[in-house]
Amino acid sequence: MKKKAIVSVVSRQISEDEKDIEVVTPGEFYKKDDSYYVVYKETEISGMEGTTTTLKINPDSFTLIRMGTTTTKMEFEQDNEKLVLYNTPYGVMELKIATKDLKVNVNDQGGDVLINYNMTIGGQKPQLTELKVNIKTQYN
C-alpha cells in the first residue's frame, strides 16, 4: 500500500567550502517485493523541475532513478564503483561513483539512508560527497 511521505534529501560535498543542497518534498512511499520505494517530483529549487525521482532501497544497495528533464540511474553498493550517464538539458555527463559507506535503516514506517561516496565528473578530481535521505510517512 502506498503511503504519503515527506522526503528530505541532503547532498553535501565534503570540501573547504562545504555546501549543503537540501530538498524537502512530499512523495509516496511503498514496499514492492523486497524493496522499499520513494517517488517524488523534483521542484524548481532543485533545478530539475519536470523530473520524477524514484529511490529504490534495499539493505545492501540504493538506486536513484531520475526521469524527465534530467535522466539518470545512480546505483550505490558498499565498496563498489559504477559508471553513470547523467543526461541534462545542457548535455550528458559521465560520472564515476565509488561508494565508500552505505547505511540503510528503513522499515514500513520510513527511515534513513546515509551514503558516503566519491564522485568523479569527466575524469576530474574526485569529490567526496555525502547523501542523506530521510523518509517520514504520514497517516491519513
N, CA, C and O atoms as CSV, one atom per row, in Angstrom:
chain,resi,resn,atom,element,x,y,z
A,1,MET,N,N,0.836,-1.184,0.000
A,1,MET,CA,C,0.000,0.000,0.000
A,1,MET,C,C,0.885,1.253,0.000
A,1,MET,O,O,1.825,1.354,0.789
A,2,LYS,N,N,0.587,2.182,-0.866
A,2,LYS,CA,C,1.352,3.427,-0.942
A,2,LYS,C,C,0.929,4.345,0.202
A,2,LYS,O,O,-0.253,4.485,0.519
A,3,LYS,N,N,1.945,4.964,0.809
A,3,LYS,CA,C,1.709,5.928,1.885
A,3,LYS,C,C,2.241,7.280,1.447
A,3,LYS,O,O,3.222,7.365,0.708
A,4,LYS,N,N,1.589,8.331,1.908
A,4,LYS,CA,C,2.136,9.665,1.693
A,4,LYS,C,C,3.326,9.827,2.621
A,4,LYS,O,O,3.331,9.314,3.740
A,5,ALA,N,N,4.337,10.546,2.145
A,5,ALA,CA,C,5.546,10.731,2.946
A,5,ALA,C,C,6.147,12.107,2.691
A,5,ALA,O,O,5.922,12.722,1.649
A,6,ILE,N,N,6.909,12.568,3.659
A,6,ILE,CA,C,7.740,13.751,3.485
A,6,ILE,C,C,9.165,13.227,3.326
A,6,ILE,O,O,9.667,12.488,4.173
A,7,VAL,N,N,9.807,13.622,2.228
A,7,VAL,CA,C,11.132,13.130,1.890
A,7,VAL,C,C,12.122,14.287,1.995
A,7,VAL,O,O,11.921,15.348,1.403
A,8,SER,N,N,13.180,14.068,2.748
A,8,SER,CA,C,14.257,15.047,2.859
A,8,SER,C,C,15.508,14.425,2.254
A,8,SER,O,O,15.928,13.337,2.649
A,9,VAL,N,N,16.097,15.129,1.290
A,9,VAL,CA,C,17.326,14.666,0.650
A,9,VAL,C,C,18.362,15.776,0.814
A,9,VAL,O,O,18.161,16.901,0.355
A,10,VAL,N,N,19.475,15.444,1.477
A,10,VAL,CA,C,20.550,16.411,1.685
A,10,VAL,C,C,21.800,15.859,1.013
A,10,VAL,O,O,22.231,14.741,1.295
A,11,SER,N,N,22.373,16.659,0.120
A,11,SER,CA,C,23.622,16.296,-0.544
A,11,SER,C,C,24.678,17.300,-0.106
A,11,SER,O,O,24.458,18.510,-0.159
A,12,ARG,N,N,25.836,16.781,0.330
A,12,ARG,CA,C,26.910,17.646,0.816
A,12,ARG,C,C,28.222,17.212,0.186
A,12,ARG,O,O,28.609,16.045,0.256
A,13,GLN,N,N,28.899,18.173,-0.431
A,13,GLN,CA,C,30.238,17.895,-0.938
A,13,GLN,C,C,31.216,18.251,0.171
A,13,GLN,O,O,31.253,19.387,0.644
A,14,ILE,N,N,32.005,17.265,0.577
A,14,ILE,CA,C,32.942,17.451,1.675
A,14,ILE,C,C,34.196,18.129,1.114
A,14,ILE,O,O,35.012,17.489,0.452
A,15,SER,N,N,34.339,19.429,1.386
A,15,SER,CA,C,35.489,20.208,0.917
A,15,SER,C,C,35.623,21.436,1.803
A,15,SER,O,O,34.868,21.600,2.761
A,16,GLU,N,N,36.589,22.303,1.483
A,16,GLU,CA,C,36.782,23.513,2.291
A,16,GLU,C,C,35.527,24.391,2.287
A,16,GLU,O,O,35.145,24.946,3.318
A,17,ASP,N,N,34.899,24.509,1.131
A,17,ASP,CA,C,33.703,25.344,1.038
A,17,ASP,C,C,32.452,24.461,1.027
A,17,ASP,O,O,31.624,24.512,0.118
A,18,GLU,N,N,32.359,23.654,2.079
A,18,GLU,CA,C,31.263,22.703,2.243
A,18,GLU,C,C,29.915,23.400,2.063
A,18,GLU,O,O,29.647,24.436,2.672
A,19,LYS,N,N,29.078,22.811,1.217
A,19,LYS,CA,C,27.778,23.414,0.951
A,19,LYS,C,C,26.730,22.311,0.874
A,19,LYS,O,O,26.905,21.319,0.166
A,20,ASP,N,N,25.642,22.499,1.610
A,20,ASP,CA,C,24.548,21.528,1.588
A,20,ASP,C,C,23.518,21.939,0.545
A,20,ASP,O,O,23.207,23.119,0.381
A,21,ILE,N,N,23.002,20.945,-0.148
A,21,ILE,CA,C,21.833,21.143,-1.003
A,21,ILE,C,C,20.749,20.270,-0.402
A,21,ILE,O,O,20.880,19.047,-0.360
A,22,GLU,N,N,19.667,20.906,0.069
A,22,GLU,CA,C,18.600,20.138,0.713
A,22,GLU,C,C,17.284,20.347,-0.016
A,22,GLU,O,O,16.905,21.467,-0.358
A,23,VAL,N,N,16.603,19.237,-0.241
A,23,VAL,CA,C,15.272,19.271,-0.836
A,23,VAL,C,C,14.332,18.539,0.118
A,23,VAL,O,O,14.591,17.395,0.491
A,24,VAL,N,N,13.248,19.191,0.511
A,24,VAL,CA,C,12.211,18.562,1.321
A,24,VAL,C,C,10.936,18.628,0.497
A,24,VAL,O,O,10.503,19.708,0.095
A,25,THR,N,N,10.339,17.472,0.247
A,25,THR,CA,C,9.213,17.430,-0.680
A,25,THR,C,C,8.247,16.305,-0.315
A,25,THR,O,O,8.654,15.309,0.283
A,26,PRO,N,N,6.973,16.457,-0.670
A,26,PRO,CA,C,6.047,15.339,-0.470
A,26,PRO,C,C,6.290,14.263,-1.522
A,26,PRO,O,O,6.732,14.545,-2.636
A,27,GLY,N,N,5.994,13.046,-1.146
A,27,GLY,CA,C,6.157,11.939,-2.086
A,27,GLY,C,C,5.337,10.745,-1.647
A,27,GLY,O,O,4.512,10.835,-0.738
A,28,GLU,N,N,5.577,9.623,-2.309
A,28,GLU,CA,C,4.913,8.366,-1.961
A,28,GLU,C,C,5.968,7.361,-1.535
A,28,GLU,O,O,7.086,7.355,-2.051
A,29,PHE,N,N,5.594,6.508,-0.580
A,29,PHE,CA,C,6.491,5.502,-0.031
A,29,PHE,C,C,5.757,4.170,-0.018
A,29,PHE,O,O,4.623,4.082,0.454
A,30,TYR,N,N,6.411,3.132,-0.540
A,30,TYR,CA,C,5.767,1.818,-0.541
A,30,TYR,C,C,6.805,0.714,-0.632
A,30,TYR,O,O,7.977,0.951,-0.926
A,31,LYS,N,N,6.336,-0.507,-0.368
A,31,LYS,CA,C,7.196,-1.687,-0.460
A,31,LYS,C,C,6.669,-2.564,-1.586
A,31,LYS,O,O,5.467,-2.804,-1.692
A,32,LYS,N,N,7.590,-3.043,-2.429
A,32,LYS,CA,C,7.234,-3.953,-3.521
A,32,LYS,C,C,8.297,-5.040,-3.530
A,32,LYS,O,O,9.494,-4.757,-3.586
A,33,ASP,N,N,7.843,-6.287,-3.475
A,33,ASP,CA,C,8.749,-7.424,-3.335
A,33,ASP,C,C,9.604,-7.186,-2.085
A,33,ASP,O,O,9.045,-6.999,-1.004
A,34,ASP,N,N,10.916,-7.184,-2.190
A,34,ASP,CA,C,11.768,-6.994,-1.011
A,34,ASP,C,C,12.404,-5.613,-0.960
A,34,ASP,O,O,13.340,-5.390,-0.192
A,35,SER,N,N,11.904,-4.682,-1.775
A,35,SER,CA,C,12.499,-3.346,-1.845
A,35,SER,C,C,11.497,-2.284,-1.392
A,35,SER,O,O,10.289,-2.427,-1.580
A,36,TYR,N,N,12.025,-1.225,-0.796
A,36,TYR,CA,C,11.221,-0.038,-0.495
A,36,TYR,C,C,11.441,0.968,-1.618
A,36,TYR,O,O,12.528,1.053,-2.189
A,37,TYR,N,N,10.394,1.729,-1.927
A,37,TYR,CA,C,10.459,2.740,-2.979
A,37,TYR,C,C,9.938,4.069,-2.448
A,37,TYR,O,O,8.996,4.116,-1.656
A,38,VAL,N,N,10.573,5.151,-2.902
A,38,VAL,CA,C,10.118,6.512,-2.659
A,38,VAL,C,C,10.031,7.175,-4.024
A,38,VAL,O,O,10.974,7.107,-4.813
A,39,VAL,N,N,8.900,7.817,-4.306
A,39,VAL,CA,C,8.723,8.514,-5.585
A,39,VAL,C,C,8.293,9.948,-5.284
A,39,VAL,O,O,7.356,10.184,-4.520
A,40,TYR,N,N,9.000,10.906,-5.903
A,40,TYR,CA,C,8.627,12.306,-5.727
A,40,TYR,C,C,8.984,13.099,-6.976
A,40,TYR,O,O,9.805,12.679,-7.792
A,41,LYS,N,N,8.345,14.257,-7.101
A,41,LYS,CA,C,8.606,15.150,-8.233
A,41,LYS,C,C,9.617,16.209,-7.796
A,41,LYS,O,O,9.505,16.795,-6.720
A,42,GLU,N,N,10.606,16.437,-8.661
A,42,GLU,CA,C,11.597,17.476,-8.389
A,42,GLU,C,C,10.938,18.845,-8.545
A,42,GLU,O,O,9.979,19.011,-9.298
A,43,THR,N,N,11.474,19.813,-7.819
A,43,THR,CA,C,10.914,21.162,-7.845
A,43,THR,C,C,11.870,22.119,-8.545
A,43,THR,O,O,12.983,21.745,-8.915
A,44,GLU,N,N,11.431,23.329,-8.716
A,44,GLU,CA,C,12.260,24.374,-9.323
A,44,GLU,C,C,13.525,24.608,-8.492
A,44,GLU,O,O,14.584,24.916,-9.039
A,45,ILE,N,N,13.409,24.462,-7.166
A,45,ILE,CA,C,14.544,24.689,-6.266
A,45,ILE,C,C,15.705,23.750,-6.583
A,45,ILE,O,O,16.868,24.147,-6.510
A,46,SER,N,N,15.386,22.496,-6.937
A,46,SER,CA,C,16.436,21.512,-7.237
A,46,SER,C,C,17.041,21.740,-8.618
A,46,SER,O,O,18.087,21.178,-8.943
A,47,GLY,N,N,16.375,22.573,-9.440
A,47,GLY,CA,C,16.858,22.823,-10.789
A,47,GLY,C,C,16.466,21.720,-11.767
A,47,GLY,O,O,16.935,21.700,-12.904
A,48,MET,N,N,15.613,20.811,-11.328
A,48,MET,CA,C,15.209,19.681,-12.182
A,48,MET,C,C,13.690,19.586,-12.298
A,48,MET,O,O,13.134,18.490,-12.370
A,49,GLU,N,N,13.024,20.734,-12.316
A,49,GLU,CA,C,11.568,20.759,-12.442
A,49,GLU,C,C,11.159,19.950,-13.673
A,49,GLU,O,O,11.787,20.057,-14.727
A,50,GLY,N,N,10.114,19.148,-13.540
A,50,GLY,CA,C,9.672,18.304,-14.645
A,50,GLY,C,C,10.291,16.920,-14.606
A,50,GLY,O,O,10.098,16.127,-15.527
A,51,THR,N,N,11.040,16.618,-13.541
A,51,THR,CA,C,11.684,15.316,-13.381
A,51,THR,C,C,11.048,14.573,-12.212
A,51,THR,O,O,10.775,15.167,-11.168
A,52,THR,N,N,10.813,13.280,-12.385
A,52,THR,CA,C,10.341,12.425,-11.299
A,52,THR,C,C,11.517,11.588,-10.812
A,52,THR,O,O,12.231,10.974,-11.605
A,53,THR,N,N,11.706,11.573,-9.498
A,53,THR,CA,C,12.790,10.797,-8.900
A,53,THR,C,C,12.207,9.599,-8.170
A,53,THR,O,O,11.246,9.728,-7.412
A,54,THR,N,N,12.795,8.434,-8.404
A,54,THR,CA,C,12.435,7.203,-7.707
A,54,THR,C,C,13.664,6.705,-6.961
A,54,THR,O,O,14.745,6.579,-7.536
A,55,LEU,N,N,13.486,6.424,-5.677
A,55,LEU,CA,C,14.548,5.845,-4.868
A,55,LEU,C,C,14.177,4.389,-4.587
A,55,LEU,O,O,13.094,4.109,-4.074
A,56,LYS,N,N,15.067,3.476,-4.921
A,56,LYS,CA,C,14.856,2.054,-4.634
A,56,LYS,C,C,15.832,1.681,-3.524
A,56,LYS,O,O,17.046,1.811,-3.678
A,57,ILE,N,N,15.284,1.215,-2.404
A,57,ILE,CA,C,16.087,1.000,-1.204
A,57,ILE,C,C,16.073,-0.478,-0.813
A,57,ILE,O,O,15.017,-1.081,-0.624
A,58,ASN,N,N,17.272,-1.039,-0.698
A,58,ASN,CA,C,17.461,-2.404,-0.209
A,58,ASN,C,C,18.467,-2.347,0.934
A,58,ASN,O,O,19.165,-1.344,1.078
A,59,PRO,N,N,18.562,-3.401,1.756
A,59,PRO,CA,C,19.523,-3.366,2.870
A,59,PRO,C,C,20.971,-3.146,2.423
A,59,PRO,O,O,21.759,-2.553,3.159
A,60,ASP,N,N,21.331,-3.623,1.213
A,60,ASP,CA,C,22.724,-3.527,0.770
A,60,ASP,C,C,22.911,-2.733,-0.518
A,60,ASP,O,O,23.988,-2.766,-1.113
A,61,SER,N,N,21.868,-2.017,-0.955
A,61,SER,CA,C,22.001,-1.181,-2.154
A,61,SER,C,C,20.958,-0.071,-2.159
A,61,SER,O,O,19.917,-0.160,-1.508
A,62,PHE,N,N,21.274,0.987,-2.921
A,62,PHE,CA,C,20.395,2.144,-3.047
A,62,PHE,C,C,20.500,2.615,-4.488
A,62,PHE,O,O,21.602,2.798,-5.005
A,63,THR,N,N,19.359,2.813,-5.136
A,63,THR,CA,C,19.351,3.267,-6.524
A,63,THR,C,C,18.514,4.535,-6.631
A,63,THR,O,O,17.388,4.592,-6.136
A,64,LEU,N,N,19.079,5.558,-7.286
A,64,LEU,CA,C,18.383,6.811,-7.524
A,64,LEU,C,C,18.134,6.890,-9.028
A,64,LEU,O,O,19.072,6.900,-9.826
A,65,ILE,N,N,16.848,6.946,-9.405
A,65,ILE,CA,C,16.467,6.972,-10.821
A,65,ILE,C,C,15.722,8.276,-11.082
A,65,ILE,O,O,14.736,8.584,-10.413
A,66,ARG,N,N,16.202,9.035,-12.058
A,66,ARG,CA,C,15.516,10.276,-12.444
A,66,ARG,C,C,15.047,10.151,-13.884
A,66,ARG,O,O,15.787,9.703,-14.758
A,67,MET,N,N,13.790,10.560,-14.116
A,67,MET,CA,C,13.210,10.526,-15.458
A,67,MET,C,C,12.528,11.868,-15.719
A,67,MET,O,O,11.713,12.325,-14.917
A,68,GLY,N,N,12.865,12.487,-16.833
A,68,GLY,CA,C,12.244,13.766,-17.188
A,68,GLY,C,C,13.264,14.677,-17.828
A,68,GLY,O,O,14.022,14.253,-18.700
A,69,THR,N,N,13.290,15.956,-17.393
A,69,THR,CA,C,14.250,16.902,-17.966
A,69,THR,C,C,15.685,16.453,-17.670
A,69,THR,O,O,16.601,16.739,-18.441
A,70,THR,N,N,15.871,15.754,-16.554
A,70,THR,CA,C,17.143,15.146,-16.190
A,70,THR,C,C,16.917,13.644,-16.065
A,70,THR,O,O,15.964,13.205,-15.422
A,71,THR,N,N,17.796,12.860,-16.681
A,71,THR,CA,C,17.635,11.404,-16.665
A,71,THR,C,C,18.936,10.750,-16.218
A,71,THR,O,O,20.008,11.051,-16.744
A,72,THR,N,N,18.831,9.848,-15.239
A,72,THR,CA,C,20.000,9.096,-14.780
A,72,THR,C,C,19.563,7.901,-13.954
A,72,THR,O,O,18.422,7.825,-13.498
A,73,LYS,N,N,20.474,6.982,-13.771
A,73,LYS,CA,C,20.270,5.864,-12.849
A,73,LYS,C,C,21.582,5.699,-12.082
A,73,LYS,O,O,22.567,5.184,-12.611
A,74,MET,N,N,21.571,6.144,-10.832
A,74,MET,CA,C,22.767,6.086,-9.988
A,74,MET,C,C,22.611,4.945,-8.988
A,74,MET,O,O,21.668,4.921,-8.197
A,75,GLU,N,N,23.547,4.001,-9.033
A,75,GLU,CA,C,23.482,2.841,-8.147
A,75,GLU,C,C,24.617,2.904,-7.133
A,75,GLU,O,O,25.772,3.157,-7.476
A,76,PHE,N,N,24.255,2.667,-5.874
A,76,PHE,CA,C,25.227,2.696,-4.782
A,76,PHE,C,C,25.241,1.345,-4.088
A,76,PHE,O,O,24.202,0.864,-3.635
A,77,GLU,N,N,26.418,0.733,-4.006
A,77,GLU,CA,C,26.611,-0.509,-3.257
A,77,GLU,C,C,27.927,-0.372,-2.507
A,77,GLU,O,O,28.898,0.159,-3.046
A,78,GLN,N,N,27.965,-0.843,-1.279
A,78,GLN,CA,C,29.161,-0.737,-0.427
A,78,GLN,C,C,30.414,-1.192,-1.178
A,78,GLN,O,O,30.430,-2.261,-1.790
A,79,ASP,N,N,31.470,-0.359,-1.122
A,79,ASP,CA,C,32.780,-0.669,-1.713
A,79,ASP,C,C,32.699,-1.054,-3.187
A,79,ASP,O,O,33.419,-1.945,-3.639
A,80,ASN,N,N,31.822,-0.382,-3.938
A,80,ASN,CA,C,31.634,-0.707,-5.341
A,80,ASN,C,C,31.706,0.566,-6.173
A,80,ASN,O,O,31.301,1.634,-5.713
A,81,GLU,N,N,32.223,0.458,-7.406
A,81,GLU,CA,C,32.281,1.594,-8.332
A,81,GLU,C,C,31.309,1.369,-9.489
A,81,GLU,O,O,31.178,0.257,-10.000
A,82,LYS,N,N,30.638,2.436,-9.887
A,82,LYS,CA,C,29.708,2.379,-11.022
A,82,LYS,C,C,29.965,3.570,-11.933
A,82,LYS,O,O,30.278,4.666,-11.468
A,83,LEU,N,N,29.831,3.345,-13.223
A,83,LEU,CA,C,29.899,4.413,-14.211
A,83,LEU,C,C,28.469,4.792,-14.571
A,83,LEU,O,O,27.650,3.920,-14.862
A,84,VAL,N,N,28.164,6.080,-14.553
A,84,VAL,CA,C,26.796,6.558,-14.706
A,84,VAL,C,C,26.750,7.654,-15.769
A,84,VAL,O,O,27.643,8.499,-15.828
A,85,LEU,N,N,25.718,7.641,-16.604
A,85,LEU,CA,C,25.469,8.759,-17.518
A,85,LEU,C,C,24.402,9.643,-16.894
A,85,LEU,O,O,23.351,9.158,-16.475
A,86,TYR,N,N,24.676,10.945,-16.832
A,86,TYR,CA,C,23.773,11.922,-16.241
A,86,TYR,C,C,23.344,12.849,-17.364
A,86,TYR,O,O,24.110,13.714,-17.788
A,87,ASN,N,N,22.125,12.671,-17.844
A,87,ASN,CA,C,21.612,13.376,-19.003
A,87,ASN,C,C,20.819,14.604,-18.562
A,87,ASN,O,O,19.782,14.472,-17.912
A,88,THR,N,N,21.302,15.803,-18.913
A,88,THR,CA,C,20.641,17.052,-18.531
A,88,THR,C,C,20.237,17.811,-19.797
A,88,THR,O,O,20.650,17.441,-20.896
A,89,PRO,N,N,19.430,18.871,-19.650
A,89,PRO,CA,C,19.086,19.681,-20.820
A,89,PRO,C,C,20.323,20.328,-21.469
A,89,PRO,O,O,20.263,20.778,-22.613
A,90,TYR,N,N,21.446,20.370,-20.728
A,90,TYR,CA,C,22.660,21.021,-21.221
A,90,TYR,C,C,23.661,20.037,-21.797
A,90,TYR,O,O,24.724,20.442,-22.268
A,91,GLY,N,N,23.341,18.753,-21.767
A,91,GLY,CA,C,24.248,17.745,-22.295
A,91,GLY,C,C,24.377,16.555,-21.353
A,91,GLY,O,O,23.744,16.509,-20.299
A,92,VAL,N,N,25.204,15.599,-21.748
A,92,VAL,CA,C,25.391,14.374,-20.975
A,92,VAL,C,C,26.744,14.428,-20.265
A,92,VAL,O,O,27.764,14.773,-20.862
A,93,MET,N,N,26.730,14.082,-18.988
A,93,MET,CA,C,27.966,13.992,-18.209
A,93,MET,C,C,28.200,12.536,-17.832
A,93,MET,O,O,27.260,11.783,-17.580
A,94,GLU,N,N,29.465,12.159,-17.800
A,94,GLU,CA,C,29.814,10.824,-17.342
A,94,GLU,C,C,30.331,10.942,-15.906
A,94,GLU,O,O,31.279,11.677,-15.631
A,95,LEU,N,N,29.693,10.209,-15.007
A,95,LEU,CA,C,30.077,10.238,-13.599
A,95,LEU,C,C,30.605,8.873,-13.191
A,95,LEU,O,O,30.101,7.840,-13.632
A,96,LYS,N,N,31.627,8.882,-12.344
A,96,LYS,CA,C,32.069,7.643,-11.721
A,96,LYS,C,C,31.734,7.770,-10.243
A,96,LYS,O,O,32.129,8.732,-9.585
A,97,ILE,N,N,31.001,6.788,-9.730
A,97,ILE,CA,C,30.582,6.810,-8.334
A,97,ILE,C,C,31.246,5.641,-7.618
A,97,ILE,O,O,31.032,4.481,-7.971
A,98,ALA,N,N,32.052,5.957,-6.610
A,98,ALA,CA,C,32.716,4.931,-5.803
A,98,ALA,C,C,32.143,5.017,-4.390
A,98,ALA,O,O,32.490,5.918,-3.626
A,99,THR,N,N,31.267,4.078,-4.049
A,99,THR,CA,C,30.597,4.092,-2.747
A,99,THR,C,C,31.564,3.635,-1.660
A,99,THR,O,O,32.109,2.532,-1.722
A,100,LYS,N,N,31.770,4.496,-0.665
A,100,LYS,CA,C,32.660,4.196,0.466
A,100,LYS,C,C,31.887,3.597,1.631
A,100,LYS,O,O,32.359,2.671,2.291
A,101,ASP,N,N,30.682,4.138,1.883
A,101,ASP,CA,C,29.888,3.692,3.026
A,101,ASP,C,C,28.412,3.816,2.694
A,101,ASP,O,O,27.975,4.827,2.143
A,102,LEU,N,N,27.643,2.788,3.028
A,102,LEU,CA,C,26.202,2.770,2.787
A,102,LEU,C,C,25.527,2.236,4.047
A,102,LEU,O,O,25.750,1.096,4.455
A,103,LYS,N,N,24.692,3.088,4.658
A,103,LYS,CA,C,23.939,2.677,5.846
A,103,LYS,C,C,22.452,2.839,5.543
A,103,LYS,O,O,21.994,3.930,5.204
A,104,VAL,N,N,21.705,1.748,5.667
A,104,VAL,CA,C,20.268,1.765,5.398
A,104,VAL,C,C,19.531,1.354,6.668
A,104,VAL,O,O,19.786,0.288,7.228
A,105,ASN,N,N,18.606,2.216,7.118
A,105,ASN,CA,C,17.773,1.923,8.274
A,105,ASN,C,C,16.338,2.319,7.908
A,105,ASN,O,O,15.845,3.365,8.328
A,106,VAL,N,N,15.677,1.460,7.116
A,106,VAL,CA,C,14.343,1.759,6.595
A,106,VAL,C,C,13.423,0.585,6.914
A,106,VAL,O,O,13.797,-0.579,6.769
A,107,ASN,N,N,12.201,0.923,7.355
A,107,ASN,CA,C,11.174,-0.099,7.589
A,107,ASN,C,C,9.842,0.418,7.048
A,107,ASN,O,O,9.822,1.419,6.332
A,108,ASP,N,N,8.747,-0.233,7.369
A,108,ASP,CA,C,7.441,0.141,6.814
A,108,ASP,C,C,6.987,1.551,7.205
A,108,ASP,O,O,6.079,2.096,6.578
A,109,GLN,N,N,7.598,2.145,8.220
A,109,GLN,CA,C,7.232,3.497,8.652
A,109,GLN,C,C,8.131,4.578,8.049
A,109,GLN,O,O,7.893,5.766,8.264
A,110,GLY,N,N,9.154,4.181,7.302
A,110,GLY,CA,C,10.095,5.148,6.737
A,110,GLY,C,C,11.490,4.870,7.265
A,110,GLY,O,O,11.832,3.722,7.551
A,111,GLY,N,N,12.301,5.918,7.395
A,111,GLY,CA,C,13.635,5.722,7.937
A,111,GLY,C,C,14.678,6.579,7.261
A,111,GLY,O,O,14.376,7.616,6.670
A,112,ASP,N,N,15.942,6.112,7.363
A,112,ASP,CA,C,17.079,6.899,6.906
A,112,ASP,C,C,18.028,6.079,6.042
A,112,ASP,O,O,18.173,4.868,6.212
A,113,VAL,N,N,18.670,6.778,5.109
A,113,VAL,CA,C,19.756,6.208,4.302
A,113,VAL,C,C,20.894,7.223,4.350
A,113,VAL,O,O,20.670,8.423,4.189
A,114,LEU,N,N,22.118,6.736,4.572
A,114,LEU,CA,C,23.299,7.583,4.570
A,114,LEU,C,C,24.326,6.952,3.644
A,114,LEU,O,O,24.684,5.785,3.797
A,115,ILE,N,N,24.797,7.743,2.674
A,115,ILE,CA,C,25.775,7.246,1.702
A,115,ILE,C,C,26.946,8.221,1.646
A,115,ILE,O,O,26.746,9.429,1.516
A,116,ASN,N,N,28.160,7.700,1.742
A,116,ASN,CA,C,29.377,8.471,1.503
A,116,ASN,C,C,30.012,7.898,0.246
A,116,ASN,O,O,30.228,6.690,0.147
A,117,TYR,N,N,30.310,8.767,-0.715
A,117,TYR,CA,C,30.871,8.269,-1.975
A,117,TYR,C,C,31.768,9.323,-2.618
A,117,TYR,O,O,31.621,10.522,-2.383
A,118,ASN,N,N,32.683,8.848,-3.422
A,118,ASN,CA,C,33.496,9.731,-4.252
A,118,ASN,C,C,32.824,9.825,-5.610
A,118,ASN,O,O,32.486,8.809,-6.217
A,119,MET,N,N,32.633,11.052,-6.085
A,119,MET,CA,C,32.041,11.260,-7.398
A,119,MET,C,C,33.066,11.971,-8.274
A,119,MET,O,O,33.586,13.029,-7.921
A,120,THR,N,N,33.343,11.361,-9.425
A,120,THR,CA,C,34.280,11.940,-10.371
A,120,THR,C,C,33.506,12.302,-11.641
A,120,THR,O,O,32.836,11.453,-12.229
A,121,ILE,N,N,33.602,13.558,-12.055
A,121,ILE,CA,C,32.903,14.025,-13.253
A,121,ILE,C,C,33.931,14.205,-14.356
A,121,ILE,O,O,34.846,15.018,-14.235
A,122,GLY,N,N,33.776,13.444,-15.430
A,122,GLY,CA,C,34.626,13.604,-16.611
A,122,GLY,C,C,36.115,13.547,-16.324
A,122,GLY,O,O,36.881,14.299,-16.927
A,123,GLY,N,N,36.546,12.683,-15.425
A,123,GLY,CA,C,37.962,12.498,-15.157
A,123,GLY,C,C,38.594,13.545,-14.256
A,123,GLY,O,O,39.806,13.519,-14.044
A,124,GLN,N,N,37.795,14.476,-13.716
A,124,GLN,CA,C,38.331,15.491,-12.812
A,124,GLN,C,C,38.646,14.862,-11.449
A,124,GLN,O,O,38.448,13.664,-11.247
A,125,LYS,N,N,39.130,15.674,-10.536
A,125,LYS,CA,C,39.455,15.223,-9.186
A,125,LYS,C,C,38.179,14.714,-8.488
A,125,LYS,O,O,37.141,15.373,-8.550
A,126,PRO,N,N,38.249,13.544,-7.822
A,126,PRO,CA,C,37.060,13.021,-7.124
A,126,PRO,C,C,36.592,13.969,-6.020
A,126,PRO,O,O,37.402,14.575,-5.320
A,127,GLN,N,N,35.266,14.086,-5.878
A,127,GLN,CA,C,34.653,14.886,-4.820
A,127,GLN,C,C,34.013,13.935,-3.813
A,127,GLN,O,O,33.118,13.167,-4.167
A,128,LEU,N,N,34.471,13.981,-2.549
A,128,LEU,CA,C,33.827,13.181,-1.519
A,128,LEU,C,C,32.463,13.804,-1.241
A,128,LEU,O,O,32.368,14.992,-0.931
A,129,THR,N,N,31.427,13.011,-1.350
A,129,THR,CA,C,30.058,13.500,-1.247
A,129,THR,C,C,29.288,12.655,-0.243
A,129,THR,O,O,29.485,11.443,-0.148
A,130,GLU,N,N,28.410,13.312,0.502
A,130,GLU,CA,C,27.553,12.618,1.460
A,130,GLU,C,C,26.111,12.855,1.047
A,130,GLU,O,O,25.715,13.987,0.771
A,131,LEU,N,N,25.335,11.794,1.007
A,131,LEU,CA,C,23.912,11.881,0.670
A,131,LEU,C,C,23.122,11.316,1.833
A,131,LEU,O,O,23.320,10.170,2.236
A,132,LYS,N,N,22.211,12.143,2.377
A,132,LYS,CA,C,21.341,11.697,3.474
A,132,LYS,C,C,19.903,11.763,2.986
A,132,LYS,O,O,19.465,12.778,2.445
A,133,VAL,N,N,19.180,10.678,3.181
A,133,VAL,CA,C,17.761,10.627,2.819
A,133,VAL,C,C,16.974,10.280,4.072
A,133,VAL,O,O,17.299,9.319,4.770
A,134,ASN,N,N,15.936,11.063,4.359
A,134,ASN,CA,C,15.039,10.763,5.473
A,134,ASN,C,C,13.622,10.676,4.936
A,134,ASN,O,O,13.178,11.546,4.188
A,135,ILE,N,N,12.914,9.618,5.323
A,135,ILE,CA,C,11.535,9.391,4.873
A,135,ILE,C,C,10.648,9.358,6.102
A,135,ILE,O,O,10.850,8.531,6.992
A,136,LYS,N,N,9.662,10.254,6.160
A,136,LYS,CA,C,8.685,10.260,7.252
A,136,LYS,C,C,7.319,9.998,6.637
A,136,LYS,O,O,6.818,10.810,5.860
A,137,THR,N,N,6.721,8.874,6.980
A,137,THR,CA,C,5.396,8.578,6.434
A,137,THR,C,C,4.337,9.387,7.179
A,137,THR,O,O,4.492,9.738,8.348
A,138,GLN,N,N,3.254,9.668,6.453
A,138,GLN,CA,C,2.140,10.407,7.017
A,138,GLN,C,C,0.914,9.509,7.012
A,138,GLN,O,O,0.722,8.699,6.105
A,139,TYR,N,N,0.107,9.663,8.018
A,139,TYR,CA,C,-1.111,8.861,8.089
A,139,TYR,C,C,-2.311,9.742,7.788
A,139,TYR,O,O,-2.407,10.875,8.261
A,140,ASN,N,N,-3.211,9.209,7.002
A,140,ASN,CA,C,-4.407,9.988,6.612
A,140,ASN,C,C,-5.386,10.094,7.756
A,140,ASN,O,O,-6.442,10.709,7.610
